[in-house]
Amino acid sequence: MALQAGIVGLPNVGKSTLFNAVSNSAKAQASNYRFCTIEPNTGLVNVPDPRLKKLEELVLPERVVPTQIEIVDIAGLVRGASKGEGLGNKFLANIREVDAIIQVIRCFEDDNILREEGPINPVGDKEIIETELQLKDLESVEKKMQRTEKMAKTDPKMKVELEVLQRCKAHLEQGKNIISLGLTKEEKAAIADIFLLTDKPVLYVANVDEASMHTGNKFSDALIEAVKNEGNEVIIMTNAVEAQIAEFEDPDDKAMFMEEYKMTEPALDRLIHSTYKLLNLSTYFTAGVQEVRAWTIQQGWKAPQAASVIHTDFEKGFIKAEVIAYNDFVQYGSEAACRDNGKLRIEGKEYLVQDGDVMHFRFNV
């Protein structure tokens, strides 16, 4: 699945450091966290999942293949990007292509790192980015309204579409993001072709200094307070430390380094898990002696759709799915034991796949 999350932020906030941490983590642990460059500043990163390790211990396969998400390092934004300032057009074009946004906010003081916007102000930085995205969305909505108004006079369908666009325009003019407008699936069809920037889910990374990596600081506290009504998550991390952790190839050296910082896991792992969730993704597994593999699907997919990520023929010729819940597989230790104890279910085309399901598909060629 080619869903992408884009890392965005103002200049010198630690955005590229975070992307480098992601890429180095993948390179340093090639067997579990592979990273491959698709084009400049784009990478596929494996999703850490302890369930894979447990299935590997039980099944003893020849190989283990984790699932992945795609991370894009987008050119830094400056005030006026919506009018073409800086790399504005490139920034906005790239962000239009991603499915979710990881917004990196500077929450540390360092006189050696330049900051054009004056004193550290995480809430102000967030507002600069949102304002630029809203202004660009407003431009897109107004352009489509001009095209739609004439047709709406004679076409009832276009009249409904125009009403949605008018609501979007009013919402943006109030300084609000489209995602908070609560459009229905049917209403969203009216704006689907203009790919609005503020209709994307957002995750915030508060990049703090080392002293604040476990507790946060006044800057990250201000950011958390500012977004509490949005329902968006804020992950507190020190990007420079994460980049160092990611460079270790030896697990023991990595564990020792993390112990010095009193860390039980890299914050980067939490970020990847949260991004996966932000993209509304779910995981199911296939487990055999040749391969134990994690597969990515959208939450709410039915069994034939889930089968299609293995091969499109699996969906076309779908007959049924053999399903074992992950916890049952672990409890009984094998597919055969689950079958003997009545824990292997036969499900049809209407089955909604659950996160962690261990599945085997039957299909006609």
Residue pairs with C-beta under 8 A, 6 or more apart in sequence:
1 281
1 296
1 297
1 298
1 309
2 70
3 69
3 70
3 99
3 100
3 279
3 281
4 42
4 69
4 70
4 71
4 72
4 97
4 98
4 99
4 100
5 69
5 70
5 71
5 72
5 98
5 99
5 100
5 101
5 102
5 203
5 275
5 278
5 279
6 71
6 72
6 73
6 74
6 94
6 95
6 97
6 98
6 100
6 101
6 102
7 15
7 18
7 19
7 71
7 72
7 73
7 74
7 102
7 104
8 15
8 74
8 77
8 91
8 95
8 101
8 102
8 103
8 104
8 129
9 15
9 76
9 77
9 103
9 104
9 105
9 106
9 125
9 129
10 76
10 77
10 78
10 106
10 116
10 117
10 125
10 128
10 129
11 76
11 78
11 114
11 116
12 106
12 113
12 114
12 115
13 104
13 105
13 106
13 125
13 207
14 104
14 106
14 205
14 207
14 239
14 240
15 73
15 76
15 104
16 73
17 207
17 239
17 240
17 242
17 243
18 102
18 104
18 205
18 207
18 239
18 242
18 243
18 271
19 41
19 43
19 71
19 73
20 243
20 246
21 239
21 242
21 243
21 245
21 246
21 268
22 35
22 43
22 45
22 71
22 246
22 268
22 272
23 35
23 37
23 43
23 45
23 246
24 243
24 246
24 247
25 33
25 35
25 45
25 242
25 245
25 246
25 266
25 268
26 33
26 34
26 35
26 36
26 43
26 45
26 46
27 35
28 246
28 247
28 248
28 249
29 249
31 64
32 46
32 48
32 64
32 66
33 45
33 46
33 48
33 66
34 44
34 46
34 66
34 68
35 43
35 44
35 45
35 46
36 43
36 44
37 43
38 44
38 70
41 72
41 73
41 74
42 70
42 71
42 72
42 73
43 70
43 71
44 68
44 69
44 70
44 71
45 68
45 69
45 70
45 71
45 272
46 66
46 67
46 68
47 66
47 67
47 68
47 69
47 272
47 273
47 276
47 283
47 294
47 296
48 66
48 269
48 272
48 273
49 66
49 67
49 283
49 294
51 283
51 285
51 294
51 326
51 356
52 64
52 66
52 285
52 292
52 294
54 330
55 64
55 285
55 287
55 292
55 329
55 358
56 64
56 292
58 287
58 329
58 330
58 333
58 334
59 287
59 288
59 289
59 292
59 334
60 289
61 287
61 288
61 289
61 290
61 291
61 292
62 289
62 290
62 291
63 290
63 291
63 292
64 291
64 292
64 293
65 291
65 292
65 293
65 294
66 293
66 294
67 283
67 294
67 295
67 296
68 296
69 272
69 275
69 276
69 279
69 281
69 296
71 102
71 275
72 94
72 97
72 98
74 91
74 94
74 95
74 98
75 87
75 90
75 91
75 94
76 86
76 87
76 91
77 86
77 87
77 88
77 91
77 128
77 129
77 132
78 85
78 86
78 87
78 88
78 116
79 85
79 117
79 128
79 132
80 86
80 88
80 132
81 87
81 88
81 91
81 92
81 132
81 136
82 88
82 92
82 132
82 133
82 135
82 136
82 139
83 135
88 132
92 132
92 133
92 136
92 197
95 101
95 133
95 197
95 200
96 195
96 197
98 200
99 200
99 279
100 200
100 201
100 202
100 203
100 275
100 278
100 279
101 200
101 201
101 202
101 203
102 202
102 203
102 204
102 205
102 271
102 275
103 126
103 129
103 202
103 203
103 204
103 205
104 205
104 207
104 239
105 122
105 125
105 126
105 204
105 205
105 206
105 207
105 223
106 115
106 120
106 122
106 125
106 207
106 219
107 120
107 122
107 206
107 207
107 208
107 212
107 216
107 217
107 219
107 220
107 223
107 236
108 120
108 207
108 208
108 209
108 212
108 217
108 219
109 120
109 209
110 209
117 124
117 125
117 128
120 219
122 206
122 219
122 220
122 222
122 223
122 226
123 222
123 223
123 226
126 204
126 223
126 226
126 227
130 175
130 177
130 198
131 175
133 177
133 197
133 198
134 172
134 175
134 176
134 177
134 198
136 197
137 168
137 172
137 178
137 196
137 197
137 198
137 199
138 169
138 172
138 173
140 194
140 195
140 196
141 165
141 168
141 169
141 172
141 191
141 194
141 196
142 169
143 194
144 165
144 191
144 193
144 194
145 162
145 165
145 166
145 169
148 158
148 161
148 162
148 165
149 162
151 158
152 158
152 159
152 161
152 162
160 190
161 190
164 183
164 187
164 190
164 191
165 190
165 191
167 181
168 178
168 181
168 191
168 196
171 178
171 180
171 181
172 178
172 198
177 198
177 199
178 191
178 196
178 198
178 199
179 198
179 199
179 200
179 201
179 202
180 230
183 191
188 199
191 199
201 232
201 278
201 279
201 280
202 230
202 232
202 278
203 232
203 233
203 235
203 271
203 274
203 275
203 278
204 223
204 227
204 232
204 233
204 234
204 235
205 234
205 235
205 237
205 239
205 271
206 216
206 219
206 220
206 223
206 224
206 234
206 235
206 236
206 237
207 237
207 238
207 239
208 216
208 217
208 219
208 220
208 236
208 237
208 238
209 217
209 238
210 238
210 240
210 241
210 261
211 217
212 220
212 236
212 238
213 236
213 237
213 238
213 241
213 261
213 267
214 262
216 224
216 236
220 234
220 236
223 234
224 234
227 234
233 274
233 278
235 267
235 270
235 271
235 274
236 267
237 267
237 268
237 270
237 271
238 267
241 261
242 266
242 267
242 268
244 257
245 254
245 257
245 258
245 263
245 266
245 268
246 266
246 268
248 254
248 257
258 264
258 265
258 266
280 298
280 299
281 296
281 297
281 298
281 299
282 296
282 297
282 298
282 299
282 301
282 353
282 354
282 355
283 294
283 295
283 296
283 297
283 355
283 356
284 294
284 295
284 297
284 306
284 353
284 354
284 355
284 356
284 357
284 358
284 359
285 292
285 293
285 294
285 295
285 326
285 356
285 357
285 358
285 359
286 292
286 293
286 295
286 310
286 358
286 359
286 360
287 293
287 329
287 335
287 358
295 306
295 309
295 310
296 309
297 305
297 306
297 309
297 353
298 305
299 355
300 352
301 352
301 353
302 349
302 350
302 351
302 352
302 353
303 318
303 320
303 321
303 347
303 348
303 349
303 350
303 351
303 353
303 359
303 361
304 314
304 315
304 318
304 349
305 315
306 321
306 353
306 359
307 314
307 315
307 318
307 321
307 361
307 363
308 314
308 315
310 361
313 363
313 365
314 361
314 363
316 363
317 363
317 364
317 365
318 349
318 361
318 362
318 363
319 362
319 363
319 364
320 346
320 347
320 348
320 361
320 362
321 346
321 347
321 348
321 351
321 359
321 360
321 361
321 362
322 344
322 345
322 346
322 347
322 359
322 360
322 361
322 362
323 344
323 345
323 346
323 347
323 351
323 357
323 358
323 359
324 335
324 338
324 343
324 344
324 345
324 357
324 358
324 359
325 343
325 354
325 356
325 357
325 358
326 356
326 357
326 358
327 356
328 338
328 343
329 335
329 338
329 343
329 358
332 338
332 341
332 343
335 344
335 358
335 360
338 344
353 359
